[in-house]
């Protein structure tokens, strides 16, 4: 592709500072996805749509994005707007211009997924196309069954039939990708009944005009009609992030055992409507928070609630420490645990006293009318008990955990 290709572009002409420039639509016939040439990254090759002479591939020209920071890579078969503007050598002695393309392709088919109109530069009036083919799209038919035509988009691009646009609301700023993802900057609305689909979020504690931001990646909800609107829904979206200012998020947990959460009043999310207020919601099949170098900090003024249908596991290389006024193990726990060292010392004293008692009982002699009695016939049994107590006393230190430690006060 030639950066200094000076083929004129017949189209909409404008002048600036005494120079003449052209603006016109062109069909994309090739996209550069490699970085082999630094000055050619993100470049495309196009054929102008409007010309005084028959259009051929030899008319193809190269173009770079007008904005390198924000771009939407077009697909082969889509139409982009081309213009000429100063090129890399414009500051030199001679005049240098370059072809540029606007990042957003022309929305010919009004589709979020793609707006390919293949071979538009080759269209012949009254030409008949087979239905459900790539070529059929060039006369405006949306195809959902194109066989052996994938390469005309791009080898890595797979056409999807479940991509639907999201419902716009008054004042919204919306960014949508080709693959069922979106970012919406919206607000609490007075009324959404006049729209095709009502907003999934409710007013909650917000007032009209309060902001809400939703980032969505993928949706399991696909209306049968092409270009039917959908709205974000944490239950039906594959993954989403919700940032609210008072609104109610339409989230319904599958597990609702809140016994401890309710008893300790860590349940402000249940007050009034569930999940209402200023909040950040993360919804997906799995949520990973990873700190690669420093701390992961969770700080809360109103408490921390963990609710799970299965287990909560901690695997730590070093210490797990809890600094708390009270720690309950089990729902509504009432019985205190014993201190390891103090309990061991107390048991040791008890065992020592019992051993002394059994040893005295072995030597026990009673006064009788005929004189002192002989040692009791149970003496061997007492000695055996003393030995058993001594063996148990030796094991008292083994009762102490080497893993879990408690504050004394």
C-alpha positions in Angstrom: 0.0 0.0 0.0 1.4 3.4 -1.1 1.3 6.1 1.5 2.0 8.8 -1.0 -0.6 7.6 -3.5 -2.0 10.9 -5.0 -4.9 9.5 -6.9 -7.7 12.1 -6.6 -10.9 11.2 -4.9 -13.9 12.5 -6.9 -16.6 13.3 -4.4 -17.4 16.2 -2.0 -14.7 18.8 -2.5 -13.7 21.4 0.1 -10.9 24.0 0.3 -8.9 25.1 3.3 -6.0 27.5 3.3 -6.0 27.6 -0.5 -5.7 23.8 -0.8 -8.4 21.6 -2.3 -9.4 18.4 -0.6 -11.9 15.6 -1.4 -14.2 13.7 0.9 -16.0 10.6 -0.4 -17.1 7.1 0.6 -15.1 4.0 -0.4 -15.4 0.3 0.0 -12.9 -1.5 2.1 -11.2 -4.3 0.2 -8.2 -5.0 2.6 -7.3 -4.4 6.2 -3.8 -4.4 7.6 -3.7 -6.2 11.0 0.1 -6.3 11.2 2.8 -4.0 12.6 5.5 -4.8 10.0 5.6 -1.2 8.8 5.3 1.3 11.7 3.8 4.0 9.5 1.1 1.6 8.1 -0.5 0.3 11.3 -4.3 0.3 11.3 -4.2 1.1 7.5 -6.7 -0.2 5.0 -7.0 -0.3 1.2 -10.2 1.0 -0.4 -11.8 1.5 -3.7 -13.7 4.9 -4.2 -17.4 4.5 -4.8 -17.9 7.5 -7.0 -15.8 7.9 -10.1 -16.1 9.3 -13.7 -14.5 6.1 -14.9 -15.3 2.4 -14.3 -14.2 1.3 -10.9 -11.5 -1.4 -10.8 -9.3 -2.9 -8.1 -6.4 -1.0 -9.8 -8.1 2.2 -8.4 -7.4 0.9 -4.8 -5.7 3.4 -2.5 -4.4 3.1 1.0 -5.6 5.1 3.9 -4.7 5.5 7.6 -7.1 6.3 10.4 -7.8 10.0 11.0 -7.7 9.4 14.8 -5.1 6.9 16.0 -6.3 7.0 19.6 -9.9 6.1 19.0 -10.7 3.7 16.2 -13.1 1.1 15.0 -11.4 -1.3 12.6 -13.7 -1.7 9.5 -14.4 -5.1 7.9 -13.8 -5.9 4.2 -17.0 -4.9 2.4 -17.9 -2.0 4.7 -17.9 1.5 3.5 -15.8 4.3 5.1 -15.4 8.0 4.5 -12.1 8.9 3.0 -10.5 12.4 2.9 -7.1 13.9 2.2 -5.2 15.9 4.7 -1.5 16.8 5.3 0.8 13.8 5.4 4.1 13.0 7.2 6.1 15.2 4.9 3.9 18.2 5.1 6.4 20.2 7.0 9.0 19.8 4.2 9.6 21.9 1.1 6.9 20.3 -1.0 3.3 19.8 -0.3 2.5 16.3 1.1 -1.0 14.9 1.6 -2.2 11.5 2.8 -5.5 9.6 2.5 -7.3 9.1 5.8 -10.4 7.3 6.8 -12.9 8.1 9.5 -12.9 5.4 12.2 -16.6 4.5 12.1 -17.8 2.7 9.0 -21.0 4.0 7.3 -24.1 2.3 9.0 -25.5 1.1 5.7 -27.4 -1.8 7.2 -28.1 -0.2 10.5 -26.5 -3.2 12.3 -24.4 -3.2 15.4 -22.5 -6.3 14.4 -21.3 -5.2 10.9 -22.4 -3.1 8.0 -20.8 -5.0 5.2 -22.2 -4.3 1.7 -19.8 -6.5 -0.3 -18.7 -5.6 -3.8 -20.8 -2.4 -3.8 -18.2 -1.0 -6.2 -19.1 -3.8 -8.6 -22.9 -3.6 -8.4 -24.8 -3.8 -11.7 -28.3 -2.3 -11.8 -31.1 -4.9 -11.8 -28.6 -7.7 -10.9 -30.2 -10.7 -9.3 -28.6 -12.3 -6.3 -29.1 -15.7 -4.6 -30.6 -15.3 -1.2 -28.5 -16.0 2.0 -25.2 -15.4 0.2 -22.5 -12.8 0.9 -23.3 -11.1 -2.4 -27.0 -10.8 -1.5 -26.0 -8.4 1.3 -24.8 -6.0 -1.4 -28.4 -5.1 -2.2 -29.3 -4.7 1.4 -30.4 -8.1 2.6 -29.2 -9.2 6.0 -27.8 -12.7 5.6 -27.6 -15.2 8.4 -26.5 -18.2 6.4 -23.5 -17.4 4.3 -21.6 -20.5 3.2 -17.9 -20.4 2.3 -18.0 -16.6 2.4 -16.2 -16.1 5.8 -12.9 -15.0 4.3 -14.5 -11.9 2.7 -15.0 -10.4 6.2 -11.7 -11.5 7.7 -10.2 -14.9 8.5 -10.7 -14.2 12.2 -14.2 -12.6 12.1 -17.2 -14.9 12.7 -20.6 -13.5 11.8 -23.0 -13.8 14.7 -26.8 -13.8 14.5 -27.5 -13.0 18.1 -26.1 -9.5 18.3 -28.8 -6.9 19.2 -28.6 -3.2 19.9 -29.4 -1.8 23.3 -32.4 0.4 23.9 -31.4 4.1 23.9 -33.0 6.4 26.4 -33.3 10.2 26.3 -29.9 11.8 26.9 -27.9 8.6 26.8 -24.3 8.3 25.6 -23.8 4.7 24.3 -20.8 2.9 23.0 -21.5 -0.5 21.4 -19.0 -3.1 20.1 -19.7 -5.5 17.3 -19.9 -8.6 19.6 -22.7 -7.8 22.1 -20.8 -5.5 24.4 -21.6 -2.0 25.4 -21.0 0.9 27.8 -24.0 3.1 28.7 -24.0 6.5 30.4 -27.6 7.0 31.4 -29.8 8.3 34.2 -33.0 7.8 36.2 -35.8 8.6 33.8 -39.3 10.0 34.5 -40.9 7.5 32.2 -39.7 4.7 30.1 -43.0 3.3 28.9 -42.8 5.2 25.6 -39.7 3.2 24.6 -39.7 -0.2 22.9 -38.1 -1.7 26.0 -38.3 -0.2 29.5 -35.1 0.3 31.5 -34.2 -2.7 33.7 -33.1 -0.4 36.6 -35.7 1.3 38.8 -35.7 4.7 40.4 -35.0 3.4 43.9 -33.6 6.2 46.1 -32.5 8.3 43.1 -34.1 11.3 41.6 -34.8 12.0 37.9 -31.5 12.8 36.2 -29.2 10.9 38.6 -26.5 9.1 36.7 -26.0 5.4 36.1 -23.2 3.7 34.2 -23.4 0.1 32.9 -20.7 -1.9 31.3 -21.9 -5.1 29.6 -20.1 -8.0 28.0 -22.3 -10.5 26.2 -26.0 -11.3 26.6 -27.9 -14.6 26.8 -31.1 -12.7 25.7 -31.6 -12.6 21.9 -34.9 -11.4 20.4 -35.9 -13.2 17.3 -36.3 -10.0 15.3 -33.2 -8.4 13.8 -32.4 -5.0 15.4 -34.9 -5.5 18.3 -33.7 -3.6 21.3 -32.5 -5.2 24.5 -31.6 -3.7 27.8 -28.9 -4.6 30.3 -29.9 -7.2 32.8 -27.5 -8.8 35.4 -29.4 -12.0 35.2 -29.2 -12.4 31.4 -25.9 -10.6 30.7 -22.8 -12.8 30.6 -20.8 -10.3 32.6 -21.6 -6.7 33.7 -20.6 -3.9 35.9 -23.2 -1.5 37.3 -22.4 1.9 39.0 -25.4 3.5 40.5 -26.5 6.6 42.3 -29.5 5.5 44.2 -31.1 3.3 41.5 -32.2 -0.3 42.1 -30.2 -3.0 40.3 -32.5 -5.9 39.0 -30.4 -8.6 40.6 -32.0 -11.7 42.2 -29.5 -14.0 44.1 -30.0 -17.7 43.7 -29.0 -18.3 47.3 -30.9 -16.4 50.0 -29.8 -17.8 53.4 -29.2 -14.6 55.3 -29.5 -15.9 58.9 -26.2 -14.5 60.2 -26.3 -11.5 57.9 -29.7 -10.6 59.3 -28.8 -11.3 62.9 -25.8 -9.0 62.7 -27.7 -6.4 60.6 -25.2 -6.6 57.8 -28.2 -6.3 55.5 -28.7 -2.7 54.3 -28.9 -4.1 50.8 -32.3 -5.6 51.8 -33.8 -2.4 53.2 -36.8 -1.4 51.1 -36.0 -2.7 47.6 -33.1 -5.1 47.3 -29.9 -3.7 45.9 -30.9 -0.1 46.0 -28.6 2.9 46.7 -25.1 4.1 45.7 -23.4 0.9 44.8 -21.0 -0.9 42.5 -22.3 -4.2 41.2 -20.2 -6.9 39.6 -22.1 -9.8 38.0 -20.7 -12.8 36.2 -20.2 -16.6 36.6 -16.9 -16.0 38.3 -15.3 -12.8 39.7 -11.6 -12.6 40.1 -9.8 -9.7 42.0 -6.1 -10.1 41.8 -3.4 -7.8 43.3 -0.1 -8.6 41.5 2.2 -6.8 43.9 0.6 -4.9 46.9 -2.4 -5.3 49.2 -6.0 -6.1 48.4 -8.0 -3.9 50.8 -11.7 -4.3 51.6 -13.0 -1.5 53.9 -16.6 -1.1 54.9 -18.4 1.3 57.2 -21.5 -0.9 57.4 -20.1 -4.4 57.6 -19.0 -7.2 55.3 -21.4 -9.9 54.3 -20.4 -13.2 52.6 -23.3 -15.3 51.3 -22.5 -18.6 49.5 -24.4 -21.8 48.7 -21.1 -23.7 49.2 -17.9 -23.3 51.2 -15.7 -20.3 51.9 -12.0 -21.3 51.7 -8.8 -19.5 52.6 -5.4 -20.8 51.5 -2.7 -18.7 53.0 1.1 -19.0 53.1 1.4 -17.1 56.3 -0.9 -15.8 59.1 -4.7 -15.4 59.1 -5.5 -12.9 61.8 -8.8 -11.5 63.0 -9.0 -8.4 65.2 -12.5 -8.3 66.5 -14.5 -7.6 69.7 -16.2 -11.0 69.4 -15.9 -13.9 67.0 -18.8 -16.3 66.6 -18.2 -19.8 65.2 -21.7 -21.0 64.2 -25.0 -19.2 64.1 -25.9 -17.3 67.3 -22.9 -18.9 69.1 -23.1 -18.6 72.9 -20.5 -20.9 74.5 -17.0 -19.4 74.8 -13.9 -21.4 73.7 -11.2 -22.3 76.2 -7.8 -20.7 76.4 -5.1 -23.2 75.4 -2.3 -22.4 77.8 -4.6 -21.6 80.7 -6.7 -24.7 80.2 -3.5 -26.8 80.0 -2.1 -25.4 83.2 -5.5 -26.0 85.0 -5.7 -29.6 83.7 -2.1 -30.2 84.7 -2.9 -29.1 88.3 -6.0 -31.3 88.4 -4.1 -34.3 87.2 -1.3 -33.8 89.7 -3.8 -33.6 92.5 -5.6 -36.7 91.3 -2.3 -38.6 91.0 -1.4 -37.6 94.6 -4.8 -38.7 95.8 -4.5 -42.1 94.2 -1.0 -42.6 95.6 -2.2 -41.7 99.1 -5.1 -44.1 98.7 -2.6 -46.9 98.0 -1.0 -46.3 101.4 -4.3 -45.7 103.2 -4.4 -47.3 106.8 -7.3 -47.1 109.2 -7.4 -47.5 113.0 -9.5 -50.3 114.2 -10.2 -51.9 117.6 -7.5 -54.5 117.1 -5.0 -51.9 115.8 -4.0 -50.3 112.5 -5.4 -51.9 109.4 -3.3 -53.2 106.6 -3.1 -51.4 103.2 -6.4 -51.6 101.3 -7.0 -54.6 99.1 -7.8 -52.0 96.2 -4.2 -50.7 96.3 -3.2 -52.3 93.0 -6.2 -50.7 91.3 -5.3 -47.3 92.8 -1.8 -47.6 91.5 -3.0 -48.5 88.0 -5.3 -45.4 88.1 -2.3 -43.2 89.1 -0.3 -44.6 86.2 -3.1 -43.9 83.7 -3.5 -40.3 85.1 0.3 -39.8 84.7 0.1 -40.9 81.1 -2.8 -38.6 80.4 -0.9 -35.7 82.0 2.0 -36.1 79.6 -0.4 -35.6 76.7 -1.9 -32.3 77.9 0.5 -30.2 75.8 -0.7 -32.1 72.7 -4.2 -30.6 73.2 -2.9 -27.2 72.2 -3.3 -26.1 68.6 -0.2 -25.0 66.7 -2.4 -23.3 64.1 -5.1 -21.3 65.9 -4.3 -18.8 68.7 -6.7 -16.6 70.8 -6.4 -13.3 72.6 -6.4 -13.7 76.3 -8.7 -10.7 76.8 
